[in-house]
Amino acid sequence: MRIATFNINGVKARIGALCDWLAEAKPDVVLLQEIKSIDEAFPREPIEDLGYNVETHGQKGFNGVAILSRFPLEDVTRGLPGDESDEQARWIEATVTGETAAVRVCGLYLPNGNPAPGPKYDYKLGWMARMRTHAAGLLASEMPVVLAGDYNVIPQDEDAERPEAWRTDALALPDSRAAFRRILNLGFTEAIRARSAAPGLYTFWDYQAGAWERNNGIRIDHLLLSPQAADLMTDAGIDRHVRGREKPSDHVPVWIDLAA
């Protein structure tokens, strides 16, 4: 079972690029972020025509997450628990049953947090604390769990081409990195780093200042695996080439293969 995360940065603007990648890469499950669409306006048909079931948690103009799956999606839930007043569409989860195992997949779009300090940064850290609580509950289920999405966290300096440029940014502040580690240290495995400790593994390049051409990238899209999911992982990778295509997102897909 190939599970991918992809911040599409506007699904209606990039439906062609998305479908091209789906047809080429043939992932079994995709967690999308920043669909920037209400549920009713999501362009389902071209994705369903490629054989995917579609579940969305949308919001007009910004945010929004979705799950695409070749397998049936069961027990779909929307919204991160812990704050009933939070109306931002940043979390969706479901159970996907493959040929040999059922996997709980969670798609997330973690808040950016800038400018920091400030209320947006407080929201980010509060959201991460809620995520940690929910992740601990998911671990208690003892089933394979995958937390996949745009975390808006650069975990360490090796995850940025120019780490000095991010010192005061919410994506790399010490409190952001510490909150990420607290989730990881519950017992999750960070898929890409489990495969390689090499620098230069990026998932995002800004549209400005020739960032892509100069490989001035950062790694902020992550897949965290419960012990049961990590035991099933056979490979992981980044579809870096997608960033060089016409009308690309500023993110690229990141994926894992599970023996499930």
N, C-alpha and C positions, 0 to 999 in steps of 0.2 A: 504494500500500500504506500503510494507516494503522497505525502502531505506537504503542501506548500503554503507559504504566506506571501502576500503581495499587496503592498500599498499602491493602489491603482491611480490615486490622485485624480478622481473624477471619472466614474465608470462610463458615463455617457460620452464624454470627450474621447475616451480611449477604448471604446468597445471593440473597435477593429483590432487594435494592438493586443487587447486581452484575448480575443478569440483566436488570433494568429498564434499566440503563445500556447493557449490551451490545446489547439490542434497539433502543435509541434511537440510539446512536452508531455501531453497526456497525463497530467497529474490526476490522482484519484479523488483527492480532497484539496480544496483551495480555501484559505481564509483571506478574505479581502478587507482592506481598510480604506478609509477616505473615499467611500463610494459617492459621497456628496449628492445623495438622491433620497427622496422619500420612497417608501416601499412600493407605492403604487406606480411610480415612474421608473423603477429599475428596469433596464432593458433585458428582460428575462429570456425572450424568445431565441435570440441567436446563441445564448449559452445553453438553453435547454435543447436546442437542435444539435448540439455537440454531445448530448447524452448526460447532462448534469441536472441534478435536483438543485433547487435554489431556495435558500432561506436568507432573509435580510432583516436588518435592524437599522432603518434609515433615519435620516434627519435632513431637512431642507438646507441645501447650500454648503454644508460642511459636515465633518465627522462621518459616521455611518460605517457599518461592518456587515459582512455577508459570508455565508458558507456555500460553496459549490461542491457537490459530491456526486460521484458516479454510483455510490451506494445510497440506500435509503437513509434519511436523517431522522433520528428518533429522539424524543425527549428534548426538543429544542427549547432553550431558555434565552431570554434577552435581558441585558442590563446586569451590571456588576452589583451583587448584593451589598448591603451595608449602609445605604443612604437613599431612602425613598425620594428625597427631594432632587436627586441628580437626574436631570433630563437629557444629558448628553449621550448619544448613541455610540458607545465605545466597546461594548462587550456582547458576544453571542457564543453560545456553546451548544453542542449536540453530541449524541452518540452515533458513531459510524461502525457498522459491523462488516468486517472484511471476510476473507475466506477462512481465516483461522482464529481471529480475535476481534473483540469489540473494543473500540478506542473512544475515549471522551476527548473531543477536540474543542478547544476554546480559542476563539479569535478575538484579539484585543487591539485597540488603538489607544495607547497610553497618552495622557496629556503631555503637551510640549513643555509647558511650565514657564515659558518666558513672558514678560521680563521677570527676572529673579534678582533680589527677593520681591515678593508681592503676592497678591491673592491668587494669581494663576499658578505660582510655584507652590503655594500652600495647598491648592487643589490637587496638583500633581502628587505631592507627597502623601496627602490624605488618600488619594485614589490608590496609590501603591500599597499603603497600609491595608486598605480594604481588600486589595488583590491578594496580599499575603495571607490574610485570614481565610479567604475563599479557597486559595490554593491549598492551604493546610487541610481544609475539609475534603477537597478532591483527592488528596493523597490518602486520606483515611479510607477511601473507597477501595483501595488496593487494586484498582484497574488501571490499564494503560491510559495516561493522561498526557496531552500535548497542549501547552500554552504557547500559541504562535501569534505573532503580529509585529506591529511597529511599536516598539517599547519607548522610543524617543529617549534612549539612554545609550551613551557610549561607555561600555563597561570599563575600559582601561585605555591607556594612551596608545597601545598598539592598534586600537580600533579606529584611529584617525590618522590621515596622512599628515596633518599639521595640528598635533594635539595642543600646541600653544595657543592656537586660534580659538579654542573652545573652553579655555580655563574658566571664564566667567559666565558661560552659557549653561542654562538649566539642564542640558543634555549630559553635561560632564561634571557638574558640581559634585563635591564630595557626598553631600546628602543624597543625591540622585543615585550615585554609584553604590552607596551603602544600602539604600532601599532595595536596589536590584539584587545585591548580594544576599540580603535577608530573605528574599524570595528563593533565590537559588539554593541557599543553605538549608532550606527545609528538606532538601533531598533531591532536587531536580538536577538534571544534566543539561548543560548548554550545548546543543547539538553540533554547531559549527566548530566550537573550540574543542569538543571531544574528538573531532577529526583532525584538526590542525591548529597549532599554536603560532602559525606564520603571521607576520604583519601583512598589510596590503589587502586584506579580505574585507571589501566594503560592500554595502548594500544601498547606499544613497550618495548621489552627487547632485549638488545644487545646479539649478539652471543657469545661474549667474557666473560671470567671470571665468568662463571656460573650465569649470570644475571637472567636467567629464573628460575633456581633452587632456587635462593635466593630471588626471587621476587624483584629484583633490577630494577624496571621498571619506565617508565614515560608515561604521557598521552599527546600525540601530535596529535592524529587523532580526528577531531572534526566535528560536524554537526551544522551549524548555520542556524536558521530558521527565516524567515520573520514573522511578526505578523500573517499573514494569514495562514502560514504553522504551526506556533506554536499553533494556535487555533485548528488545526486538529490533533495534536500529541496525541496519546493514550499511547505510551510506547517508551522506548529507552533502549539500552543495549550494552554490550560489549561481544563478543564471545571469551572470554579469553581462553577457552579450546583448541582452534585451535592452539595455540602456542606450545602445548605439543605434537603435532603430528609429524610424520616423514617428514623430509625436509620442515620445516615450514618457512614462512616468519618471519622476526623479528617483524612485526606488526600483529595485529589481526583485524578482522572485527568489526566495530562499526555501529549500526543500529538504525533506528527509525521506528515506525509504525504510519502512518497517516490514518485518516478516509477519504480516497480519492479513 
